Amino acid sequence: MNFFEKYVFKWEIAGIFWIVFVGSLLHFTYEWSGNSKIVALFSPVNESVWEHLKLGYWALVFFMFIEYWFIKEYINNFFIGKTLGIIGMSLFIVIIFCSYAFITGESSLFIDIGSFIVGSIICQLISINIMKIKFSKKVERLGVYTFIFIGIIFTFFTFFPPNWEIFRDSGTGKYGIQP
């Protein structure tokens, strides 16, 4: 590994810790805010799997604002790397949850936390590996647009969730933000 790869690698490792720590804090910010609809944009409003995927996404967004300015001159494809990373993290969490919930018929806080931590590692590993590849500017723009689209979808479905299992609050059985 050359100097630049080590430098970027250290940032990606720091990102794992950031995502886990900030994502864990975000779990509580909606309640701490007195159920603010502004805070609902980036914090889970219930105990559904969908709402908990926002923990990783928004923690990564906050980290990206810092990280980008320090590593942009050393990497390629920052945004497509982060986009594919968050998609990988989200898919991993959903697959783990659906698999064990199907088998056991119940949820497990231990497995949920573990899948969030492992998902954070997966996110950052995907990101760093994509950032090593040279893609066209069009692919990088696609990464930016897709990343923004994912954030819009998280926001939209917080307020207008479909009646699908992934959106159902495991505690109340309700969907989305509650008045």
C-alpha positions in Angstrom: 0.0 0.0 0.0 1.4 3.4 -0.9 1.1 6.5 1.2 -2.2 7.7 -0.5 -3.9 4.3 -0.2 -2.9 4.2 3.5 -4.2 7.7 4.0 -7.6 6.9 2.4 -7.7 3.6 4.2 -7.4 5.3 7.6 -10.3 7.6 6.6 -12.4 4.7 5.7 -11.6 2.9 9.0 -12.5 6.1 10.9 -15.7 6.1 8.9 -16.7 2.7 10.3 -16.4 4.0 13.8 -18.2 7.3 12.9 -21.1 5.4 11.2 -21.5 3.1 14.2 -21.3 5.9 16.8 -23.3 8.6 15.0 -25.8 6.1 13.7 -26.3 4.8 17.2 -27.0 8.3 18.5 -29.4 9.0 15.6 -31.5 6.1 16.9 -32.6 8.3 19.8 -32.6 11.8 18.3 -36.2 11.8 17.1 -37.5 11.0 20.6 -35.0 13.4 22.2 -36.3 16.2 19.9 -39.9 15.8 21.1 -40.8 14.0 17.8 -39.7 16.9 15.6 -40.6 16.4 12.0 -37.3 18.0 11.0 -35.4 15.5 13.0 -37.6 12.8 11.5 -35.9 13.5 8.2 -32.6 11.8 9.4 -33.7 9.8 12.4 -35.8 6.7 12.7 -39.4 7.5 13.7 -40.3 3.9 14.7 -38.8 0.5 15.1 -39.2 -0.7 11.4 -36.3 -2.1 9.5 -36.7 0.7 6.9 -36.4 3.5 9.4 -33.3 1.9 10.9 -31.6 1.9 7.5 -31.6 5.7 7.8 -29.1 5.4 10.6 -26.4 4.2 8.3 -27.3 6.5 5.4 -27.4 9.8 7.4 -24.4 8.9 9.6 -22.5 8.3 6.3 -23.8 11.6 4.9 -22.4 13.5 7.9 -19.1 11.7 7.6 -18.9 12.4 3.9 -19.0 16.2 4.4 -15.8 15.9 6.4 -14.0 13.1 4.6 -14.4 14.4 1.1 -12.4 17.5 1.7 -9.5 15.6 3.1 -9.3 12.8 0.5 -10.7 14.2 -2.7 -7.3 14.7 -4.4 -6.2 11.1 -3.7 -9.2 9.1 -4.9 -11.5 8.6 -7.9 -15.2 8.0 -7.7 -16.0 9.2 -4.2 -19.7 9.4 -4.7 -20.3 6.2 -6.6 -18.1 4.4 -4.0 -20.2 5.8 -1.2 -23.5 5.1 -3.0 -22.6 1.5 -3.7 -21.3 1.2 -0.1 -24.6 2.4 1.4 -26.6 0.1 -0.9 -24.4 -2.8 0.1 -24.8 -2.0 3.8 -28.6 -1.6 3.5 -29.0 -4.9 1.5 -26.8 -6.7 4.1 -29.0 -5.5 7.0 -32.2 -6.3 5.2 -31.1 -9.8 4.2 -29.8 -10.6 7.7 -33.0 -9.3 9.3 -35.3 -11.1 6.9 -33.4 -14.3 7.2 -33.3 -14.6 11.0 -36.8 -13.1 11.5 -38.1 -15.7 9.0 -36.4 -18.5 10.9 -37.0 -17.4 14.4 -40.3 -15.5 14.0 -39.0 -12.6 16.2 -36.4 -9.8 16.2 -33.1 -9.8 18.1 -31.5 -6.6 19.3 -28.1 -8.4 19.4 -28.3 -9.5 15.8 -29.7 -6.1 14.7 -26.8 -4.2 16.3 -24.3 -6.8 15.0 -25.6 -6.5 11.4 -25.4 -2.7 11.7 -21.8 -2.9 12.7 -20.9 -5.4 10.0 -22.9 -3.4 7.5 -20.8 -0.3 8.3 -17.7 -2.3 7.7 -19.1 -3.6 4.4 -20.1 0.0 3.4 -16.6 1.3 3.9 -14.9 -1.7 2.3 -17.0 -1.3 -0.8 -16.4 2.4 -0.9 -12.6 2.2 -0.7 -12.4 -0.6 -3.4 -14.6 1.4 -5.8 -12.6 4.6 -5.2 -9.5 2.7 -6.5 -11.1 2.2 -9.9 -11.1 4.9 -12.6 -14.6 5.4 -14.0 -15.9 8.2 -16.2 -17.3 11.4 -14.9 -20.8 10.2 -15.9 -20.5 7.3 -13.6 -19.5 9.6 -10.7 -22.4 11.9 -11.5 -24.7 8.9 -11.5 -23.3 8.1 -8.0 -24.2 11.6 -6.8 -27.7 11.5 -8.2 -28.3 8.0 -6.9 -27.1 8.9 -3.4 -29.3 12.0 -3.3 -32.3 9.9 -4.6 -31.8 7.4 -1.8 -32.0 10.3 0.8 -35.2 11.5 -0.9 -36.7 8.0 -0.7 -35.8 7.7 3.0 -37.5 11.0 3.6 -40.6 10.3 1.5 -41.2 6.9 3.0 -40.9 8.2 6.5 -44.0 10.3 5.9 -45.7 8.1 3.3 -44.8 4.5 3.8 -46.4 1.6 2.0 -48.1 -1.1 4.0 -45.2 -3.5 3.5 -43.5 -5.5 6.3 -40.2 -3.6 6.0 -42.0 -0.4 6.9 -44.0 -1.8 9.9 -43.0 -0.8 13.4 -42.2 -4.1 15.1 -43.6 -2.7 18.4 -46.8 -0.9 17.4 -47.6 -2.5 14.1 -48.0 1.0 12.6 -46.3 2.5 9.6 -44.2 5.7 9.3 -44.4 8.8 11.4 -47.3 8.8 13.9 -49.1 12.0 14.9 
